[in-house]
């Protein structure tokens, strides 16, 4: 039996298994079930204890593309450290999105989808030897192709992580004239904000703005007797109204729920209205209740 430390510390493909591990490819499900390796991309694996870094992702992607490929859209975002995959796709990873420049031979591999695309030299950069669209170009492309909530989240994340500014986005909009999805992109650019810290925050903010309610202040600190006590994701400080999203990552354990309840009790005792949005309440039907509650709180204030 192979020791975990004998497994490759760099990404490898299914075809590499006999050479690197001395095993037949059918043994891969065993190693996955034992959590000794993990899937990085379709048909690409790495040892489980290897950190999920941009370098690791780039090395994995390099194994399944041909020379001249350019990574675009969601794959480019992933290589930039911005994850816009659907939750279900984290288990069954989608093919890589990569294209070739116009008049080049298309990529014909099951791990890749794409075609040809017109890209200027300033649209391209290199990450660990891979050609990728720049953060600005990737953000704009995603604003066209993703649903509005996910498109806004992508713009927010690229602004926060890569310093893309609203001015950068606005300056590039004329290039997208007549492109499919450009109307959606134009509507999102004025709303993008680097202070948003999670996709769900972006989704919640968009629901508020689409309901024609006042724009919230992001990451507002509540100060009491000169001390910063709590930071609120979405707040209307003058009205003393706070809106919080309870997500799976930060609000699931008993300790986290107790801390949330203590903070919200303190805020309510000190004159704040706290409205909580839970999982499943961002769909069209689910949002009506908390949006009505928010509208009432703002009008009362």
ABEGO torsion letter per residue (X at the ends): XBBAAABBABBBBAAAAAAAAGBBAAAAAAAAAAGABBBABBGBBBBAABBBBAAAAAAAAAAABBBGBBBBEAAAAAAAGBBABBAAAAABBBBBBBBBBBGBBBBBBAABBEBBBBBBAAABBBBGGBBBBBAAAAAAAAAAABBAAAAAAAAAAAAAAAGBBAAAAAAAAAAABGBBGAAAAAAAAAABBAABABAAAAAAAAAAAAAGBBBBBBGBBBBBGGBBABBBABBBAAAGBBBBBBBAAAAABAAAAAAAAAAAAAAAAAGBBBBBBBBGAABAAAAAAAAAAAAAAAAAX
